[in-house]
Amino acid sequence: MTFATPILLIGLLAAGIPFLLHFVSRVRAKEQPFPSLRFLRQSLVKTARRRRLENWLLLLLRSLALAALAMAVAEPIRRWAHGEAPQRDPAAAVILDTSYSMSVRRDGETRFSRAKIRVGDLLSGAGKPALATLLVTSADAPVPPALRTQLDTIRKDVTAAEIAFGSTSLPAAFARAVDRLTPANPNGSIYVLGDLQRRSVEPLLQSSALARAEDLRLFFVQCAEPEVHNVGIADAEILGRCIADGPLTFRVTLINSSTSARTVELAFRAESAKQSTARKITQTLSAAGRDGAAATVEFTERFSEPGEVKGDVRILSADDLPVDNVWRFCLSVAPRIRALVVQGPSRSDEAIAYDPGAMLALALDWRTDEQASRPWPLRVQRIRANEVDPEIVSSADAVFFCDVPSFSPTMAEAIARFVREGGMAMFFLGPDVQVENYNARFGPSGVNLLPGTLGASRGQVGPAAAVFETKQVDTDHPLFAGLFDRPGEYLAAQTQRYVKLSAGPDEGKALMTLGNGDPLLLERWVENGPVFWCTTTASRRWTDLPSQPLFLPMVVRAALLSDRRPGGISTYTAGQTAPIHARGAAKVRVMLPTEGSAPSTRDLPRSGDEETVRFAETQRVGWYRWEALDSSDQVQASGAFAVNPLGPECDLSAYTPEAWTGALRARGLRNVYAGTDVTELRARARRSARGRNWWDVLTAATMFLLLVEMFLAHRRREGEPWRRS
């Protein structure tokens, strides 16, 4: 509120004149007894209170009338926060939503192209801003330039803007916009052109930049259609090790953003040099916002030969957003794991249940001669302790030592080197183990693979001997995760005798614990590889663990933890850095995916002896190929990786303009306008901020107060008796 002539507000002092006159002119009448009127006393007392109220009311009305008259003369005007609402923005920051949900296509037009047209309208015509800057929501967007008067340059930036298939951040772009406008341009405006997707705009409600934007005008231009028809791949993961004949599970999560239920056909495809696989699944999803609008689908596949595998999971049903209908993957399948079982002394007449080497070999490869053709990711070799040497260990991927009496310093060093390079070693301790030798070779004074100190064996063996129950199993560890539905099934193993292992909390992690608190299985990582210590045997001599359902998956999973074989998953989200292993190459050449033409290339020089080159230009979606070249440009190695759009972006649930306006006003913002048309939003803002002259209103109110005062005063005079002066 402001006034055309604020100096005239001094007239407000006149509002105190009636009160001053009232107190100055008060005269207390002299009391005089008059016997003939003594019967009127009771009537006078009753009317005195009413007269006193009327007097004060008249006094108040007269003061208000004088105050209103003073304000009316000063001409009060209600204005916009910082002056009259301008016909054009003095400064504007335009935020263009580049998340790939803006790729939704309807009737040959995308949301993104619609937004670009509206930005062009915003920067043209009589209402175009005097200063402007353009920001995009891409996470890797460059720092926006300062406000500029050259709007043609900004229009070219709008034309060149592209969809980002990786992460985006509206709060970050909004904060930059506020920084550009305040405090130099406190009357500026921020225009956000997007689809009001919940995933994009809800983080803005928690942004501290909103509080700094309370004096700015905020325009949110909705560029989305009222309804959408889309089912997208929101998440995908590959479970398992990429090893020949190893099972891989491809788990895909679908989300329906349509207003009605949808049934889609999902296809899985994988190709390698010697294998091609394809299969389909039909999935029905409920309408968006209801139970069943999201569903998880799984495909399980084994690849029999090592090498490169490319494939995808694809939604075959057409919808409004094709980019989220495909999830690509690229695998490097490693050769089968070579597992070596080294066993201590055993008697030839013992049953297999009491032979730890035989029990381990059977658990690691359960196939009989007739089943040898069935796929299995492990190849098992079994040898005696006196046959093992450093060369045999180094040729393996996973080594199991069961009841080996002792080790030489050379052998201990070879095992330690094997583990540090990514190999897996598991020790089972039995009756022939020489505790002092283990402590000396593998303890802190040796190669430091032992997570503590070994002591004497505990417990007795026999039908009448006591047993130690299994009290605890780490069911979250990769060796045991997801094996059983009931926790009690993990605790079925009973042990009669074991080797005491005293380990501190920082020396190793207990994966299985006995009822008395002593560890049954411990894990220790040494650089790149794990070492497991089982304090009992791998046979029935001391425990029934080898005959429990837990045992087979435990040792197989332990073998698969070996990282000695090259292989893995080369699948990334747009914007992520892709590592390329190119040892010894002079440079790396990357071929980028393109549509309808030969892929463009990028040459990455290598520096020093680094084994890995990191490629960060992964904004495009598709398959990338790379080649490691020597100084003569001869190919030394090659490979590929896949890049996919950010999965959660396919959830297209959005705010309506009305709901979004309400959400922002609940945060204390008042200059907020949301809708589909830029011109209409500007007009609404001008109407809301237009100045209003209250002079006529106050003048009318003053006249009304004077009339009321005259009426009450006249009524009082008519009710009073005639008095002589």
Buried (B, 14 or more C-beta within 10 A) or exposed (E): EEBEEEEBBEBBEBBEEBEEEBEEEEEEEEEEEEEEEEEEEEEEEEEEEEEEEBEEEBBBBBBBBBBBBBBBBBBBBEBBBEEEBBEEBBBBBBBBBBBBBBBBBBEEEBBBEBBBBBBBBBBEEEBBBBBBBBBBBBBBBEEBEEBEEEBEEBBEBBEEBEBBBBBBBBBBBBBBBBEBBBEEBBBBBBBBBBBBBBBBBBBBEEBEBBEBBEBBBBBBBBBBBEEBBBBBBBBBEBEBBBBBBBBBEBBBBBBBBBEEBBEBEBBBBBBBEEBEBEEEBEBEBBBBEEEEBBBEBEBEBBBEEBBBBBBBBBBEBEBBBBBBBBBBBBBBBBBBBBBBBBBBEBEEEEEEBBBBBBBBBBBBBEBEEEEEEEEBBBBBBBBEBEEBEBEBBBEBBBBBBBBBBBBEEEBBBBBBBBBBEBBBBBBBBBBBBBBEBBBBBBBEEBBEBBBBBBEEBBBEEEEEEEBBEBBBBBBEBEBBEEBBEEEEEBBBBBBBBBBBBEBEEEBBBBBBBBBEEBBBBBBBEBEEBBBBBBBBBBBBBBBBBBBBEBBBBBBBBBBBBBBBBEBBBBBBBBBBEBBBBBEEBBBBBBBBBEEEEEBEEEEBEBEEEEEEBEBEBBBBBBBBBBBBBEEEEEEBBEBBBBBBBBBEBBBBBBBEBEEBBEBBEEBEBEBBBBBBEBEEBBEBBBEEBEEEEBBEEBBEBBBEBBEBBEEBEEEEEEEEEEEEE
